[in-house]
Amino acid sequence: MGKLTDLLRLAQQRAQEMKLPYAGAFTPAEACEVWRLAPGAKLVDVRTRAEWDWVGRVPGAVEIEWMSYPGNVPNAHFLAQFKREVDPEALVMFLCRSGARSDKAARAATEAGYQSCYNVLEGFEGDRDANGQRNRIGGWRHAGLPWQQG
């Protein structure tokens, strides 16, 4: 339990430093470890169906689109779908491609009354490198964490 407590404390310190309105922020490796250690914790992947199908999935993650593809239209049913899938008492970590949509989802869930919302920094694919390509700098896949091709 000590390791889980340390990871949560680190994520909460990041939230204070980054002035985030939700509980905290994890690196991908930290999020994977918390998911393993915390009973009932959920990883919510908010990327699009196209991303899950063509880029890759995290086995066991709850998949709820933040933006719908094609068209990049906000998913008007996000919170309703989220509330059906995730217990209000659960520790919830949000994942997207690079950390931006997941930040918005963590904010929305926090505003909806969820107390333990965390963003996964770097996302699934990480930031673009000098050549404009992802999966080379940061991210869930680059860290060698569990994923499968869609």
C-alpha positions, -999 to 999 in steps of 0.1 A, spaced: 0 0 0 30 23 5 38 24 -32 2 33 -41 1 61 -15 34 75 -28 21 74 -64 -11 92 -54 8 118 -34 31 125 -64 1 128 -88 -16 152 -63 16 173 -60 16 176 -98 -20 188 -97 -11 216 -73 20 226 -93 0 226 -126 -31 242 -109 -54 214 -121 -90 213 -108 -89 175 -104 -71 151 -81 -39 146 -100 -18 136 -130 3 105 -137 29 95 -162 18 65 -182 40 41 -162 26 55 -129 -10 52 -142 -4 15 -151 10 8 -117 -19 25 -99 -43 6 -121 -27 -26 -109 -25 -17 -73 -58 1 -66 -88 -22 -64 -117 -8 -85 -96 18 -103 -107 25 -139 -87 36 -169 -110 55 -192 -97 59 -228 -114 89 -243 -99 86 -278 -121 80 -309 -133 46 -323 -109 51 -352 -80 56 -328 -89 24 -309 -93 4 -341 -63 17 -361 -38 29 -335 -43 5 -306 -62 -3 -275 -54 -7 -238 -68 -41 -227 -94 -36 -199 -98 1 -204 -133 16 -205 -137 32 -239 -158 63 -242 -153 89 -270 -148 125 -259 -150 136 -295 -166 115 -322 -150 106 -354 -153 116 -382 -159 153 -378 -144 158 -343 -178 165 -328 -181 166 -290 -198 135 -276 -229 150 -261 -235 117 -242 -200 115 -226 -211 121 -190 -241 98 -193 -220 70 -207 -193 77 -182 -217 75 -152 -231 42 -165 -196 27 -166 -178 42 -136 -187 42 -100 -186 77 -84 -163 63 -56 -138 49 -81 -103 62 -87 -105 72 -124 -76 78 -148 -83 94 -182 -62 86 -213 -62 101 -248 -37 105 -276 -15 131 -259 -32 142 -227 -54 171 -239 -88 154 -243 -82 134 -212 -76 167 -193 -110 179 -204 -127 146 -195 -111 147 -160 -123 183 -156 -159 173 -167 -160 142 -144 -147 163 -115 -174 189 -121 -200 161 -122 -190 151 -87 -163 125 -91 -136 131 -65 -107 109 -77 -100 120 -113 -65 118 -127 -51 127 -161 -25 104 -178 1 128 -191 17 121 -225 -14 100 -235 -13 68 -255 10 82 -283 30 109 -266 41 142 -282 54 147 -318 91 144 -323 111 168 -346 98 149 -377 62 154 -365 58 117 -355 43 103 -324 52 72 -304 89 82 -300 87 107 -271 66 97 -241 32 80 -241 17 47 -231 30 27 -261 65 41 -260 67 32 -223 61 -5 -232 29 -7 -212 1 -32 -222 -16 -25 -255 -28 -43 -285 -34 -35 -321 -70 -29 -329 
